[in-house]
Each structure stands twice: as C-alpha cells, then as structure tokens.
C-alpha cells in the first residue's frame, strides 16, 4: 500500500467509492463530498464506528478487521 498515493492522490476515487480500508494501520476512512470539497472521517484501532443505518451496531475499527 502506498499511503501517500492512497490518502492524497487517489482521494477523489475513494470519495466516489466512499471508503478506504487500511488493514496495516487498522484504519477505516470514509470519504464524502461535503459542500464544495471532500471530507474525511477516520476511525483507528479502538475508535467506535457509528452506524446511522444500524445504531445498535457498535464496532471498533480494530474489530472490523477481525470479522
């Protein structure tokens, strides 16, 4: 994984897909268009990832890599 390329150069592609999974860093990144620019929401290791669709679902970034 080339982090500089994936986190910067390919940002628009990930925004279109909406998600970047980095198993090496145990990081989940959601990318979305907020107004005129792309925004990132990041969760790492023990960070809880909220779910609007399933609010009772409580997972950490780390747990998503162990499913």
Predicted model as a PDB file, atoms N, CA, C, CB and O in Angstrom, pLDDT in the B-factor column:
MODEL        1                                                                  
ATOM      1  N   UNK A   1       0.847  -1.177   0.000  1.00 61.00           N  
ATOM      2  CA  UNK A   1       0.000   0.000   0.000  1.00 61.00           C  
ATOM      3  C   UNK A   1       0.892   1.240   0.000  1.00 61.00           C  
ATOM      4  CB  UNK A   1      -0.963  -0.001   1.224  1.00 61.00           C  
ATOM      5  O   UNK A   1       1.782   1.367   0.841  1.00 61.00           O  
ATOM      6  N   UNK A   2       0.659   2.128  -0.917  1.00 72.00           N  
ATOM      7  CA  UNK A   2       1.374   3.391  -0.970  1.00 72.00           C  
ATOM      8  C   UNK A   2       0.487   4.447  -0.305  1.00 72.00           C  
ATOM      9  CB  UNK A   2       1.738   3.788  -2.451  1.00 72.00           C  
ATOM     10  O   UNK A   2      -0.420   4.989  -0.936  1.00 72.00           O  
ATOM     11  N   UNK A   3       0.752   4.732   0.963  1.00 69.00           N  
ATOM     12  CA  UNK A   3      -0.131   5.610   1.742  1.00 69.00           C  
ATOM     13  C   UNK A   3      -0.244   7.012   1.165  1.00 69.00           C  
ATOM     14  CB  UNK A   3       0.360   5.698   3.160  1.00 69.00           C  
ATOM     15  O   UNK A   3      -1.342   7.567   1.119  1.00 69.00           O  
ATOM     16  N   UNK A   4       0.855   7.592   0.729  1.00 70.00           N  
ATOM     17  CA  UNK A   4       0.785   8.948   0.177  1.00 70.00           C  
ATOM     18  C   UNK A   4      -0.135   8.974  -1.035  1.00 70.00           C  
ATOM     19  CB  UNK A   4       2.193   9.459  -0.206  1.00 70.00           C  
ATOM     20  O   UNK A   4      -0.980   9.860  -1.160  1.00 70.00           O  
ATOM     21  N   UNK A   5       0.030   7.999  -1.932  1.00 68.00           N  
ATOM     22  CA  UNK A   5      -0.814   7.918  -3.127  1.00 68.00           C  
ATOM     23  C   UNK A   5      -2.265   7.646  -2.748  1.00 68.00           C  
ATOM     24  CB  UNK A   5      -0.301   6.822  -4.077  1.00 68.00           C  
ATOM     25  O   UNK A   5      -3.176   8.277  -3.282  1.00 68.00           O  
ATOM     26  N   UNK A   6      -2.483   6.704  -1.824  1.00 65.00           N  
ATOM     27  CA  UNK A   6      -3.845   6.325  -1.460  1.00 65.00           C  
ATOM     28  C   UNK A   6      -4.576   7.406  -0.673  1.00 65.00           C  
ATOM     29  CB  UNK A   6      -3.820   5.057  -0.658  1.00 65.00           C  
ATOM     30  O   UNK A   6      -5.775   7.605  -0.866  1.00 65.00           O  
ATOM     31  N   UNK A   7      -3.873   8.100   0.204  1.00 64.00           N  
ATOM     32  CA  UNK A   7      -4.535   9.097   1.042  1.00 64.00           C  
ATOM     33  C   UNK A   7      -4.607  10.479   0.414  1.00 64.00           C  
ATOM     34  CB  UNK A   7      -3.833   9.193   2.349  1.00 64.00           C  
ATOM     35  O   UNK A   7      -5.392  11.315   0.861  1.00 64.00           O  
ATOM     36  N   UNK A   8      -3.802  10.740  -0.616  1.00 66.00           N  
ATOM     37  CA  UNK A   8      -3.789  12.076  -1.213  1.00 66.00           C  
ATOM     38  C   UNK A   8      -4.137  12.060  -2.700  1.00 66.00           C  
ATOM     39  CB  UNK A   8      -2.430  12.710  -1.020  1.00 66.00           C  
ATOM     40  O   UNK A   8      -5.135  12.651  -3.112  1.00 66.00           O  
ATOM     41  N   UNK A   9      -3.328  11.395  -3.491  1.00 65.00           N  
ATOM     42  CA  UNK A   9      -3.502  11.404  -4.935  1.00 65.00           C  
ATOM     43  C   UNK A   9      -4.830  10.789  -5.361  1.00 65.00           C  
ATOM     44  CB  UNK A   9      -2.364  10.668  -5.594  1.00 65.00           C  
ATOM     45  O   UNK A   9      -5.503  11.321  -6.243  1.00 65.00           O  
ATOM     46  N   UNK A  10      -5.210   9.681  -4.748  1.00 65.00           N  
ATOM     47  CA  UNK A  10      -6.410   8.967  -5.164  1.00 65.00           C  
ATOM     48  C   UNK A  10      -7.641   9.366  -4.345  1.00 65.00           C  
ATOM     49  CB  UNK A  10      -6.181   7.477  -5.051  1.00 65.00           C  
ATOM     50  O   UNK A  10      -8.646   8.655  -4.358  1.00 65.00           O  
ATOM     51  N   UNK A  11      -7.572  10.468  -3.652  1.00 61.00           N  
ATOM     52  CA  UNK A  11      -8.651  10.898  -2.769  1.00 61.00           C  
ATOM     53  C   UNK A  11     -10.000  10.991  -3.484  1.00 61.00           C  
ATOM     54  CB  UNK A  11      -8.307  12.235  -2.160  1.00 61.00           C  
ATOM     55  O   UNK A  11     -11.022  10.592  -2.926  1.00 61.00           O  
ATOM     56  N   UNK A  12     -10.011  11.504  -4.693  1.00 64.00           N  
ATOM     57  CA  UNK A  12     -11.269  11.634  -5.439  1.00 64.00           C  
ATOM     58  C   UNK A  12     -11.873  10.262  -5.744  1.00 64.00           C  
ATOM     59  CB  UNK A  12     -11.037  12.412  -6.748  1.00 64.00           C  
ATOM     60  O   UNK A  12     -13.085  10.074  -5.640  1.00 64.00           O  
ATOM     61  N   UNK A  13     -11.017   9.304  -6.124  1.00 69.00           N  
ATOM     62  CA  UNK A  13     -11.515   7.953  -6.396  1.00 69.00           C  
ATOM     63  C   UNK A  13     -12.141   7.342  -5.157  1.00 69.00           C  
ATOM     64  CB  UNK A  13     -10.387   7.056  -6.906  1.00 69.00           C  
ATOM     65  O   UNK A  13     -13.199   6.718  -5.234  1.00 69.00           O  
ATOM     66  N   UNK A  14     -11.487   7.520  -4.004  1.00 63.00           N  
ATOM     67  CA  UNK A  14     -12.042   6.968  -2.771  1.00 63.00           C  
ATOM     68  C   UNK A  14     -13.319   7.695  -2.372  1.00 63.00           C  
ATOM     69  CB  UNK A  14     -11.016   7.050  -1.640  1.00 63.00           C  
ATOM     70  O   UNK A  14     -14.220   7.083  -1.798  1.00 63.00           O  
ATOM     71  N   UNK A  15     -13.411   8.968  -2.660  1.00 60.00           N  
ATOM     72  CA  UNK A  15     -14.633   9.716  -2.365  1.00 60.00           C  
ATOM     73  C   UNK A  15     -15.792   9.156  -3.174  1.00 60.00           C  
ATOM     74  CB  UNK A  15     -14.444  11.219  -2.666  1.00 60.00           C  
ATOM     75  O   UNK A  15     -16.920   9.076  -2.688  1.00 60.00           O  
ATOM     76  N   UNK A  16     -15.505   8.767  -4.412  1.00 70.00           N  
ATOM     77  CA  UNK A  16     -16.543   8.177  -5.247  1.00 70.00           C  
ATOM     78  C   UNK A  16     -16.976   6.819  -4.702  1.00 70.00           C  
ATOM     79  CB  UNK A  16     -16.052   8.035  -6.688  1.00 70.00           C  
ATOM     80  O   UNK A  16     -18.159   6.481  -4.745  1.00 70.00           O  
ATOM     81  N   UNK A  17     -16.022   6.038  -4.188  1.00 72.00           N  
ATOM     82  CA  UNK A  17     -16.351   4.745  -3.596  1.00 72.00           C  
ATOM     83  C   UNK A  17     -16.872   4.921  -2.176  1.00 72.00           C  
ATOM     84  CB  UNK A  17     -15.126   3.824  -3.603  1.00 72.00           C  
ATOM     85  O   UNK A  17     -17.726   4.164  -1.716  1.00 72.00           O  
ATOM     86  N   UNK A  18     -16.343   5.935  -1.487  1.00 79.00           N  
ATOM     87  CA  UNK A  18     -16.816   6.249  -0.155  1.00 79.00           C  
ATOM     88  C   UNK A  18     -16.033   5.654   0.993  1.00 79.00           C  
ATOM     89  CB  UNK A  18     -18.180   5.826  -0.041  1.00 79.00           C  
ATOM     90  O   UNK A  18     -16.280   6.007   2.146  1.00 79.00           O  
ATOM     91  N   UNK A  19     -15.094   4.760   0.714  1.00 82.00           N  
ATOM     92  CA  UNK A  19     -14.404   4.123   1.839  1.00 82.00           C  
ATOM     93  C   UNK A  19     -12.982   3.705   1.460  1.00 82.00           C  
ATOM     94  CB  UNK A  19     -15.195   2.904   2.324  1.00 82.00           C  
ATOM     95  O   UNK A  19     -12.700   3.340   0.318  1.00 82.00           O  
ATOM     96  N   UNK A  20     -12.113   3.771   2.443  1.00 82.00           N  
ATOM     97  CA  UNK A  20     -10.739   3.284   2.321  1.00 82.00           C  
ATOM     98  C   UNK A  20     -10.469   2.432   3.552  1.00 82.00           C  
ATOM     99  CB  UNK A  20      -9.694   4.474   2.191  1.00 82.00           C  
ATOM    100  O   UNK A  20     -10.642   2.892   4.681  1.00 82.00           O  
ATOM    101  N   UNK A  21     -10.052   1.205   3.339  1.00 82.00           N  
ATOM    102  CA  UNK A  21      -9.730   0.292   4.420  1.00 82.00           C  
ATOM    103  C   UNK A  21      -8.225   0.091   4.423  1.00 82.00           C  
ATOM    104  CB  UNK A  21     -10.485  -1.066   4.270  1.00 82.00           C  
ATOM    105  O   UNK A  21      -7.642  -0.284   3.406  1.00 82.00           O  
ATOM    106  N   UNK A  22      -7.594   0.342   5.569  1.00 83.00           N  
ATOM    107  CA  UNK A  22      -6.148   0.181   5.704  1.00 83.00           C  
ATOM    108  C   UNK A  22      -5.883  -0.867   6.782  1.00 83.00           C  
ATOM    109  CB  UNK A  22      -5.451   1.543   6.056  1.00 83.00           C  
ATOM    110  O   UNK A  22      -5.790  -0.528   7.962  1.00 83.00           O  
ATOM    111  N   UNK A  23      -5.761  -2.144   6.388  1.00 83.00           N  
ATOM    112  CA  UNK A  23      -5.578  -3.204   7.384  1.00 83.00           C  
ATOM    113  C   UNK A  23      -4.259  -3.118   8.134  1.00 83.00           C  
ATOM    114  CB  UNK A  23      -5.675  -4.539   6.720  1.00 83.00           C  
ATOM    115  O   UNK A  23      -4.182  -3.523   9.294  1.00 83.00           O  
ATOM    116  N   UNK A  24      -3.235  -2.606   7.500  1.00 83.00           N  
ATOM    117  CA  UNK A  24      -1.939  -2.497   8.151  1.00 83.00           C  
ATOM    118  C   UNK A  24      -1.990  -1.543   9.347  1.00 83.00           C  
ATOM    119  CB  UNK A  24      -0.888  -2.029   7.150  1.00 83.00           C  
ATOM    120  O   UNK A  24      -1.405  -1.819  10.394  1.00 83.00           O  
ATOM    121  N   UNK A  25      -2.684  -0.434   9.185  1.00 83.00           N  
ATOM    122  CA  UNK A  25      -2.834   0.558  10.248  1.00 83.00           C  
ATOM    123  C   UNK A  25      -4.118   0.341  11.052  1.00 83.00           C  
ATOM    124  CB  UNK A  25      -2.825   1.962   9.656  1.00 83.00           C  
ATOM    125  O   UNK A  25      -4.380   1.069  12.010  1.00 83.00           O  
ATOM    126  N   UNK A  26      -4.910  -0.648  10.669  1.00 86.00           N  
ATOM    127  CA  UNK A  26      -6.225  -0.907  11.263  1.00 86.00           C  
ATOM    128  C   UNK A  26      -7.032   0.382  11.316  1.00 86.00           C  
ATOM    129  CB  UNK A  26      -6.082  -1.512  12.681  1.00 86.00           C  
ATOM    130  O   UNK A  26      -7.485   0.824  12.371  1.00 86.00           O  
ATOM    131  N   UNK A  27      -7.192   0.962  10.136  1.00 88.00           N  
ATOM    132  CA  UNK A  27      -7.865   2.246   9.985  1.00 88.00           C  
ATOM    133  C   UNK A  27      -8.975   2.126   8.954  1.00 88.00           C  
ATOM    134  CB  UNK A  27      -6.865   3.347   9.580  1.00 88.00           C  
ATOM    135  O   UNK A  27      -8.816   1.476   7.921  1.00 88.00           O  
ATOM    136  N   UNK A  28     -10.102   2.764   9.252  1.00 90.00           N  
ATOM    137  CA  UNK A  28     -11.231   2.854   8.330  1.00 90.00           C  
ATOM    138  C   UNK A  28     -11.438   4.334   8.039  1.00 90.00           C  
ATOM    139  CB  UNK A  28     -12.539   2.186   8.927  1.00 90.00           C  
ATOM    140  O   UNK A  28     -11.559   5.137   8.964  1.00 90.00           O  
ATOM    141  N   UNK A  29     -11.479   4.698   6.769  1.00 88.00           N  
ATOM    142  CA  UNK A  29     -11.650   6.094   6.377  1.00 88.00           C  
ATOM    143  C   UNK A  29     -12.839   6.194   5.431  1.00 88.00           C  
ATOM    144  CB  UNK A  29     -10.358   6.657   5.710  1.00 88.00           C  
ATOM    145  O   UNK A  29     -12.882   5.530   4.395  1.00 88.00           O  
ATOM    146  N   UNK A  30     -13.798   7.028   5.801  1.00 85.00           N  
ATOM    147  CA  UNK A  30     -14.920   7.321   4.913  1.00 85.00           C  
ATOM    148  C   UNK A  30     -14.642   8.657   4.264  1.00 85.00           C  
ATOM    149  CB  UNK A  30     -16.289   7.334   5.682  1.00 85.00           C  
ATOM    150  O   UNK A  30     -14.232   9.604   4.936  1.00 85.00           O  
ATOM    151  N   UNK A  31     -14.858   8.743   2.979  1.00 80.00           N  
ATOM    152  CA  UNK A  31     -14.613   9.962   2.217  1.00 80.00           C  
ATOM    153  C   UNK A  31     -15.910  10.363   1.529  1.00 80.00           C  
ATOM    154  CB  UNK A  31     -13.463   9.764   1.179  1.00 80.00           C  
ATOM    155  O   UNK A  31     -16.547   9.554   0.855  1.00 80.00           O  
ATOM    156  N   UNK A  32     -16.286  11.612   1.709  1.00 77.00           N  
ATOM    157  CA  UNK A  32     -17.554  12.072   1.135  1.00 77.00           C  
ATOM    158  C   UNK A  32     -17.428  13.526   0.721  1.00 77.00           C  
ATOM    159  CB  UNK A  32     -18.716  11.895   2.140  1.00 77.00           C  
ATOM    160  O   UNK A  32     -16.570  14.262   1.211  1.00 77.00           O  
ATOM    161  N   UNK A  33     -18.297  13.920  -0.186  1.00 77.00           N  
ATOM    162  CA  UNK A  33     -18.313  15.296  -0.656  1.00 77.00           C  
ATOM    163  C   UNK A  33     -19.159  16.109   0.312  1.00 77.00           C  
ATOM    164  CB  UNK A  33     -18.863  15.397  -2.116  1.00 77.00           C  
ATOM    165  O   UNK A  33     -20.355  15.864   0.469  1.00 77.00           O  
ATOM    166  N   UNK A  34     -18.525  17.075   0.953  1.00 80.00           N  
ATOM    167  CA  UNK A  34     -19.216  17.961   1.892  1.00 80.00           C  
ATOM    168  C   UNK A  34     -19.174  19.374   1.337  1.00 80.00           C  
ATOM    169  CB  UNK A  34     -18.571  17.900   3.317  1.00 80.00           C  
ATOM    170  O   UNK A  34     -18.168  20.070   1.481  1.00 80.00           O  
ATOM    171  N   UNK A  35     -20.255  19.801   0.706  1.00 84.00           N  
ATOM    172  CA  UNK A  35     -20.263  21.115   0.066  1.00 84.00           C  
ATOM    173  C   UNK A  35     -19.418  21.077  -1.189  1.00 84.00           C  
ATOM    174  CB  UNK A  35     -19.749  22.202   1.027  1.00 84.00           C  
ATOM    175  O   UNK A  35     -19.697  20.305  -2.105  1.00 84.00           O  
ATOM    176  N   UNK A  36     -18.385  21.908  -1.239  1.00 83.00           N  
ATOM    177  CA  UNK A  36     -17.526  22.010  -2.418  1.00 83.00           C  
ATOM    178  C   UNK A  36     -16.250  21.170  -2.326  1.00 83.00           C  
ATOM    179  CB  UNK A  36     -17.156  23.444  -2.640  1.00 83.00           C  
ATOM    180  O   UNK A  36     -15.491  21.097  -3.292  1.00 83.00           O  
ATOM    181  N   UNK A  37     -16.005  20.534  -1.169  1.00 80.00           N  
ATOM    182  CA  UNK A  37     -14.751  19.796  -1.019  1.00 80.00           C  
ATOM    183  C   UNK A  37     -14.989  18.417  -0.399  1.00 80.00           C  
ATOM    184  CB  UNK A  37     -13.764  20.597  -0.159  1.00 80.00           C  
ATOM    185  O   UNK A  37     -16.037  18.155   0.190  1.00 80.00           O  
ATOM    186  N   UNK A  38     -14.002  17.558  -0.546  1.00 77.00           N  
ATOM    187  CA  UNK A  38     -14.069  16.229   0.012  1.00 77.00           C  
ATOM    188  C   UNK A  38     -13.695  16.267   1.486  1.00 77.00           C  
ATOM    189  CB  UNK A  38     -13.155  15.274  -0.758  1.00 77.00           C  
ATOM    190  O   UNK A  38     -12.747  16.946   1.883  1.00 77.00           O  
ATOM    191  N   UNK A  39     -14.444  15.536   2.283  1.00 81.00           N  
ATOM    192  CA  UNK A  39     -14.212  15.455   3.716  1.00 81.00           C  
ATOM    193  C   UNK A  39     -13.845  14.019   4.077  1.00 81.00           C  
ATOM    194  CB  UNK A  39     -15.460  15.928   4.512  1.00 81.00           C  
ATOM    195  O   UNK A  39     -14.266  13.078   3.405  1.00 81.00           O  
ATOM    196  N   UNK A  40     -13.068  13.856   5.128  1.00 83.00           N  
ATOM    197  CA  UNK A  40     -12.690  12.530   5.598  1.00 83.00           C  
ATOM    198  C   UNK A  40     -13.182  12.330   7.025  1.00 83.00           C  
ATOM    199  CB  UNK A  40     -11.161  12.333   5.518  1.00 83.00           C  
ATOM    200  O   UNK A  40     -13.127  13.246   7.846  1.00 83.00           O  
ATOM    201  N   UNK A  41     -13.655  11.146   7.304  1.00 89.00           N  
ATOM    202  CA  UNK A  41     -13.973  10.722   8.663  1.00 89.00           C  
ATOM    203  C   UNK A  41     -13.113   9.487   8.906  1.00 89.00           C  
ATOM    204  CB  UNK A  41     -15.535  10.422   8.863  1.00 89.00           C  
ATOM    205  O   UNK A  41     -13.181   8.524   8.143  1.00 89.00           O  
ATOM    206  N   UNK A  42     -12.297   9.510   9.974  1.00 92.00           N  
ATOM    207  CA  UNK A  42     -11.344   8.426  10.219  1.00 92.00           C  
ATOM    208  C   UNK A  42     -11.602   7.758  11.557  1.00 92.00           C  
ATOM    209  CB  UNK A  42      -9.912   8.953  10.169  1.00 92.00           C  
ATOM    210  O   UNK A  42     -11.933   8.404  12.551  1.00 92.00           O  
ATOM    211  N   UNK A  43     -11.440   6.437  11.546  1.00 94.00           N  
ATOM    212  CA  UNK A  43     -11.509   5.663  12.775  1.00 94.00           C  
ATOM    213  C   UNK A  43     -10.317   4.727  12.790  1.00 94.00           C  
ATOM    214  CB  UNK A  43     -12.857   4.876  12.891  1.00 94.00           C  
ATOM    215  O   UNK A  43     -10.030   4.048  11.804  1.00 94.00           O  
ATOM    216  N   UNK A  44      -9.626   4.699  13.924  1.00 93.00           N  
ATOM    217  CA  UNK A  44      -8.459   3.839  14.075  1.00 93.00           C  
ATOM    218  C   UNK A  44      -8.616   2.944  15.294  1.00 93.00           C  
ATOM    219  CB  UNK A  44      -7.178   4.677  14.188  1.00 93.00           C  
ATOM    220  O   UNK A  44      -9.236   3.326  16.286  1.00 93.00           O  
ATOM    221  N   UNK A  45      -8.062   1.779  15.207  1.00 91.00           N  
ATOM    222  CA  UNK A  45      -7.978   0.773  16.258  1.00 91.00           C  
ATOM    223  C   UNK A  45      -9.191   0.722  17.196  1.00 91.00           C  
ATOM    224  CB  UNK A  45      -6.756   1.018  17.061  1.00 91.00           C  
ATOM    225  O   UNK A  45     -10.172   0.056  16.866  1.00 91.00           O  
ATOM    226  N   UNK A  46      -9.163   1.384  18.325  1.00 92.00           N  
ATOM    227  CA  UNK A  46     -10.236   1.281  19.318  1.00 92.00           C  
ATOM    228  C   UNK A  46     -11.335   2.323  19.150  1.00 92.00           C  
ATOM    229  CB  UNK A  46      -9.658   1.400  20.692  1.00 92.00           C  
ATOM    230  O   UNK A  46     -12.251   2.389  19.969  1.00 92.00           O  
ATOM    231  N   UNK A  47     -11.258   3.133  18.108  1.00 93.00           N  
ATOM    232  CA  UNK A  47     -12.302   4.133  17.846  1.00 93.00           C  
ATOM    233  C   UNK A  47     -13.599   3.431  17.474  1.00 93.00           C  
ATOM    234  CB  UNK A  47     -11.869   5.109  16.716  1.00 93.00           C  
ATOM    235  O   UNK A  47     -13.598   2.511  16.656  1.00 93.00           O  
ATOM    236  N   UNK A  48     -14.698   3.859  18.066  1.00 93.00           N  
ATOM    237  CA  UNK A  48     -16.006   3.301  17.733  1.00 93.00           C  
ATOM    238  C   UNK A  48     -16.503   3.904  16.427  1.00 93.00           C  
ATOM    239  CB  UNK A  48     -17.022   3.556  18.873  1.00 93.00           C  
ATOM    240  O   UNK A  48     -16.455   5.119  16.233  1.00 93.00           O  
ATOM    241  N   UNK A  49     -16.977   3.050  15.540  1.00 91.00           N  
ATOM    242  CA  UNK A  49     -17.509   3.490  14.255  1.00 91.00           C  
ATOM    243  C   UNK A  49     -19.034   3.557  14.371  1.00 91.00           C  
ATOM    244  CB  UNK A  49     -17.067   2.527  13.092  1.00 91.00           C  
ATOM    245  O   UNK A  49     -19.683   2.526  14.548  1.00 91.00           O  
ATOM    246  N   UNK A  50     -19.606   4.747  14.274  1.00 89.00           N  
ATOM    247  CA  UNK A  50     -21.067   4.856  14.391  1.00 89.00           C  
ATOM    248  C   UNK A  50     -21.752   4.377  13.116  1.00 89.00           C  
ATOM    249  CB  UNK A  50     -21.477   6.308  14.695  1.00 89.00           C  
ATOM    250  O   UNK A  50     -21.181   4.426  12.027  1.00 89.00           O  
ATOM    251  N   UNK A  51     -22.982   3.916  13.276  1.00 86.00           N  
ATOM    252  CA  UNK A  51     -23.770   3.484  12.127  1.00 86.00           C  
ATOM    253  C   UNK A  51     -25.126   4.172  12.167  1.00 86.00           C  
ATOM    254  CB  UNK A  51     -23.936   1.941  12.111  1.00 86.00           C  
ATOM    255  O   UNK A  51     -25.885   4.009  13.122  1.00 86.00           O  
ATOM    256  N   UNK A  52     -25.427   4.942  11.124  1.00 84.00           N  
ATOM    257  CA  UNK A  52     -26.748   5.569  11.032  1.00 84.00           C  
ATOM    258  C   UNK A  52     -27.803   4.536  10.668  1.00 84.00           C  
ATOM    259  CB  UNK A  52     -26.740   6.708   9.996  1.00 84.00           C  
ATOM    260  O   UNK A  52     -28.949   4.630  11.108  1.00 84.00           O  
ATOM    261  N   UNK A  53     -27.419   3.553   9.867  1.00 89.00           N  
ATOM    262  CA  UNK A  53     -28.348   2.521   9.426  1.00 89.00           C  
ATOM    263  C   UNK A  53     -28.679   1.538  10.553  1.00 89.00           C  
ATOM    264  CB  UNK A  53     -27.765   1.770   8.233  1.00 89.00           C  
ATOM    265  O   UNK A  53     -29.833   1.142  10.719  1.00 89.00           O  
ATOM    266  N   UNK A  54     -27.663   1.150  11.322  1.00 92.00           N  
ATOM    267  CA  UNK A  54     -27.837   0.202  12.432  1.00 92.00           C  
ATOM    268  C   UNK A  54     -27.251   0.812  13.712  1.00 92.00           C  
ATOM    269  CB  UNK A  54     -27.152  -1.175  12.109  1.00 92.00           C  
ATOM    270  O   UNK A  54     -26.137   0.458  14.098  1.00 92.00           O  
ATOM    271  N   UNK A  55     -27.976   1.719  14.376  1.00 91.00           N  
ATOM    272  CA  UNK A  55     -27.420   2.418  15.528  1.00 91.00           C  
ATOM    273  C   UNK A  55     -27.026   1.498  16.688  1.00 91.00           C  
ATOM    274  CB  UNK A  55     -28.408   3.423  16.014  1.00 91.00           C  
ATOM    275  O   UNK A  55     -26.175   1.864  17.500  1.00 91.00           O  
ATOM    276  N   UNK A  56     -27.633   0.308  16.775  1.00 94.00           N  
ATOM    277  CA  UNK A  56     -27.282  -0.628  17.843  1.00 94.00           C  
ATOM    278  C   UNK A  56     -25.967  -1.365  17.566  1.00 94.00           C  
ATOM    279  CB  UNK A  56     -28.403  -1.637  18.034  1.00 94.00           C  
ATOM    280  O   UNK A  56     -25.382  -1.961  18.469  1.00 94.00           O  
ATOM    281  N   UNK A  57     -25.517  -1.318  16.331  1.00 92.00           N  
ATOM    282  CA  UNK A  57     -24.259  -1.971  15.960  1.00 92.00           C  
ATOM    283  C   UNK A  57     -23.098  -1.117  16.449  1.00 92.00           C  
ATOM    284  CB  UNK A  57     -24.171  -2.194  14.419  1.00 92.00           C  
ATOM    285  O   UNK A  57     -22.924   0.023  16.018  1.00 92.00           O  
ATOM    286  N   UNK A  58     -22.313  -1.679  17.345  1.00 89.00           N  
ATOM    287  CA  UNK A  58     -21.185  -0.944  17.913  1.00 89.00           C  
ATOM    288  C   UNK A  58     -19.914  -1.751  17.658  1.00 89.00           C  
ATOM    289  CB  UNK A  58     -21.389  -0.679  19.448  1.00 89.00           C  
ATOM    290  O   UNK A  58     -19.684  -2.784  18.288  1.00 89.00           O  
ATOM    291  N   UNK A  59     -19.102  -1.271  16.734  1.00 91.00           N  
ATOM    292  CA  UNK A  59     -17.837  -1.916  16.394  1.00 91.00           C  
ATOM    293  C   UNK A  59     -16.700  -0.906  16.441  1.00 91.00           C  
ATOM    294  CB  UNK A  59     -17.916  -2.568  15.004  1.00 91.00           C  
ATOM    295  O   UNK A  59     -16.888   0.275  16.148  1.00 91.00           O  
ATOM    296  N   UNK A  60     -15.538  -1.380  16.808  1.00 92.00           N  
ATOM    297  CA  UNK A  60     -14.340  -0.543  16.702  1.00 92.00           C  
ATOM    298  C   UNK A  60     -13.710  -0.804  15.342  1.00 92.00           C  
ATOM    299  CB  UNK A  60     -13.320  -0.837  17.867  1.00 92.00           C  
ATOM    300  O   UNK A  60     -14.026  -1.795  14.683  1.00 92.00           O  
ATOM    301  N   UNK A  61     -12.836   0.069  14.934  1.00 90.00           N  
ATOM    302  CA  UNK A  61     -12.111  -0.145  13.677  1.00 90.00           C  
ATOM    303  C   UNK A  61     -11.364  -1.470  13.740  1.00 90.00           C  
ATOM    304  CB  UNK A  61     -11.126   1.023  13.396  1.00 90.00           C  
ATOM    305  O   UNK A  61     -11.363  -2.231  12.773  1.00 90.00           O  
ATOM    306  N   UNK A  62     -10.733  -1.746  14.866  1.00 89.00           N  
ATOM    307  CA  UNK A  62      -9.972  -2.987  15.037  1.00 89.00           C  
ATOM    308  C   UNK A  62     -10.866  -4.216  14.854  1.00 89.00           C  
ATOM    309  CB  UNK A  62      -9.310  -3.020  16.426  1.00 89.00           C  
ATOM    310  O   UNK A  62     -10.452  -5.192  14.228  1.00 89.00           O  
ATOM    311  N   UNK A  63     -12.069  -4.177  15.386  1.00 90.00           N  
ATOM    312  CA  UNK A  63     -12.978  -5.321  15.268  1.00 90.00           C  
ATOM    313  C   UNK A  63     -13.375  -5.591  13.812  1.00 90.00           C  
ATOM    314  CB  UNK A  63     -14.232  -5.082  16.111  1.00 90.00           C  
ATOM    315  O   UNK A  63     -13.610  -6.742  13.445  1.00 90.00           O  
ATOM    316  N   UNK A  64     -13.451  -4.576  13.000  1.00 87.00           N  
ATOM    317  CA  UNK A  64     -13.841  -4.797  11.607  1.00 87.00           C  
ATOM    318  C   UNK A  64     -12.812  -5.647  10.864  1.00 87.00           C  
ATOM    319  CB  UNK A  64     -14.024  -3.459  10.891  1.00 87.00           C  
ATOM    320  O   UNK A  64     -13.147  -6.310   9.882  1.00 87.00           O  
ATOM    321  N   UNK A  65     -11.572  -5.630  11.325  1.00 84.00           N  
ATOM    322  CA  UNK A  65     -10.530  -6.415  10.666  1.00 84.00           C  
ATOM    323  C   UNK A  65     -10.493  -7.860  11.177  1.00 84.00           C  
ATOM    324  CB  UNK A  65      -9.171  -5.756  10.876  1.00 84.00           C  
ATOM    325  O   UNK A  65      -9.785  -8.701  10.624  1.00 84.00           O  
ATOM    326  N   UNK A  66     -11.250  -8.135  12.222  1.00 83.00           N  
ATOM    327  CA  UNK A  66     -11.283  -9.480  12.792  1.00 83.00           C  
ATOM    328  C   UNK A  66     -12.574 -10.222  12.467  1.00 83.00           C  
ATOM    329  CB  UNK A  66     -11.105  -9.408  14.288  1.00 83.00           C  
ATOM    330  O   UNK A  66     -12.810 -11.309  12.996  1.00 83.00           O  
ATOM    331  N   UNK A  67     -13.409  -9.652  11.609  1.00 75.00           N  
ATOM    332  CA  UNK A  67     -14.680 -10.306  11.252  1.00 75.00           C  
ATOM    333  C   UNK A  67     -14.457 -11.440  10.285  1.00 75.00           C  
ATOM    334  CB  UNK A  67     -15.656  -9.300  10.647  1.00 75.00           C  
ATOM    335  O   UNK A  67     -15.412 -12.101   9.877  1.00 75.00           O  
TER     336      UNK A  67                                                      
ENDMDL                                                                          
END                                                                             
